[in-house]
Amino acid sequence: MIRCGIGYDAHRLVEGRKLILGGVEIPHDRGLDGHSDADVLSHSIADALLGAMGEGDIGHHFPNTDEKIRGISSLEILRHVRSLLAEKNARATNIDATLIAEAPKLQPHIPQMKVKIANALACDVSRVNIKATTNEGLGTIGRGEGMASIATAVVEDL
């Protein structure tokens, strides 16, 4: 059986936090605010995979009320999703994600993001596609107040 899911995440940019996207620390004057490392890319991918499996969302598996996981790496969240896939005898066959941010330029970091995400999901890097775009100055993301990511995932039963 083939299943697909969609994931979306957005976080505010704040001073005093590192900017982590796809498990990669990216030089920037601000980082994303959140209970975990606030990695919108990894969060949208996790939600897409969880949706494909009918397993809720990351808020269900990693609630922001759980102080034990404050600051958790979103790559750990992806590894947890990978274990859920394995329990269901399934695998991610395709990930396609789009980061939405006005700054900084993300294209130079995408190859490293793809490798980190593929490693966390124990899949070939060719199964992970990441794109970056701006919001053309529109809305809160366009004003540089935050970032978002949307992802689709295809999961296949083994």
CORLINGI-V671085 format. One record per run of one state. SS is the DSSP state (alpha for helix, beta for strand, coil for the rest). FROM is the first residue (numbers start at 1). TO is the last residue. If there is no record, write none. Layout:
BEGIN
ss->(SS:SS)
from->(FROM:FROM)
to->(TO:TO)
END
This chain:
BEGIN
ss->(coil:beta:coil:beta:coil:beta:coil:beta:coil:alpha:coil:alpha:coil:alpha:coil:alpha:coil:beta:coil:alpha:coil:alpha:beta:coil:alpha:coil:beta:coil)
from->(1:2:15:19:22:24:27:31:33:40:54:58:62:67:70:74:88:90:101:107:122:125:128:134:139:143:146:158)
to->(1:14:18:21:23:26:30:32:39:53:57:61:66:69:73:87:89:100:106:121:124:127:133:138:142:145:157:158)
END
